[in-house]
């Protein structure tokens, strides 16, 4: 079974900070250098440049000190990213993909995990590559834990095919049995408790609290939709953001306070914003210096758009409620 290690200080140059559910980040100042941006407290660093190149020289990557990698790469859909070429020839894009995956594998601790947010047209190649089933082999074969789906209701309208309303969340570990896994940090109310008033859920023997469960592998619920223009989380210059609750689930379940979280595609800064607010440390890269500056300001100076922890223990049932079940007061911590 996965172990549940105590919060620990990694050997990285980045310093851990105190944090917890819904707490505001400690006071930080933004420090700029030719290499990128960092926080005055030493718990956040964003390097400017191609992730394949700048991470190859970073001490934490070379030493394999990263606890969790979350990657939301360019999809190669010809989006107007600042400076980045988002319409590569297919073979070039796959080479790019496998290159940055190798860098992420190198960065991970033996107990580390990798999450990749990717659409339909590249998810199969990534899965096969990480499992060692393509002609090119990864630096280390990883083990799949889950193939999850981020589901949203606001898909791009089209007539020629079914409307896309999902992105794949690929969850891999270096060692499935030894990975960091905190299921009680991300529990939700079961449908039996929230919708069907089934009292059997109060006496279940599955190891989880009464009426609670680990989330399903299809992720949805309040604040889980795409970040549209009128969303409180929307950042200027970023039309392809992930919701903060998405990163909160990933970071809570797969890391501990003080751990080092890495995102090779910092983008609008959602991963780092949530990681710092939850007491983790952050290492990221961003190709555009302007994007890196805006993301660093969000992570280091602003923090999340909403308090974290609001979804802990709530129901994500899509069926209308019949009769809600009253749970013991000790169920939701």
C-alpha positions, 0 to 999 in steps of 0.5 A: 500500500502507498505510504503516508510519510510525515511532512519532511524537509527536502534537500533543495535550495528552496526553503519550506514555509508554514501553511495549511488548508485555506491559510493565506500565504506568508508575506513575500516580496518578488525578486527579479534576476536575469534567470527569472523570478523568486520569492524573498522567502526562498520558497518559490522560483520561476526560471525563464526559458525552455524547460528542457534546457533550464531544468537540466541545470537546476540542482533540485532536478539533477539531485532528484529532489522533487516530490510532485510534478504537475505539467499542463503543456502546450497542446500544439493547437496553434494558440496565441501563446507569447513567443511560443510556437504552438504549431509544431510538426507532429513529430517535432511536438512528440519529440518535445513532449518526450524530452520534457517528460524525461526531465520531469522523471529525472527530477522526481524522488523515488517516492515522487509522482507525475500528473499530466494534463493533456487532451485526446490527441496526445494522451495515448502517446504519453501513456505508452511512452511512460509505460515504455511501450514506444520505440523511444524509451523514457529515462525510467518507466513509470507506473500508472496510478489513475487515468482521470478525466477533468470534465467541464460543461462549457465546451467549444461549440462545433457542428462536425463532431461531438463537443469536447468537454474533458481533458485527461489527467494522467497520474503516474508514480515512480513507485506505486507502492511507495508514493506519497498518497493522502486520501483523507485530504481530498475526501468528498461526500458519497452519493449514498449520503448526499442523494439517496439517504442510504444509512448503510454508508454510516456503517461501511467498513472501507477504511474511510469515514462514514458517508465519505469517499475518495473522489471518482476518477472523473473530476467535476463540481463547483468551481471545476469549470473552465476559467472563462473571461468573467471568472474571478480566477481569470488572469490577463493574457491567459485564456487556457487556465486550470481552476484552482480546485483542480490543483488543490486536489492534486497537491493535497493528495500527492504531497505534504507541507514542505514538499517541492512541487514542480511545474515545467509550464508555469503559465498563469501560475495556478500550480505555484499559487496553490502550492505556496498557499498549502505550505509547499515549495515551488519550482517552475519554468516559463518560456516567456519572461512577461508570462513568468513575471505575471505568474510570479506576481500572482503566486508570490504577492496575490495568492488564490482567488478564493480561500482553499479548502472550501470543497473538502467533504462536499458532494459532487453528485450530479443527480438531484437530491432526494433526502440528504443524510445527516452525518456524524459531526466527526465525519468531516474534519 
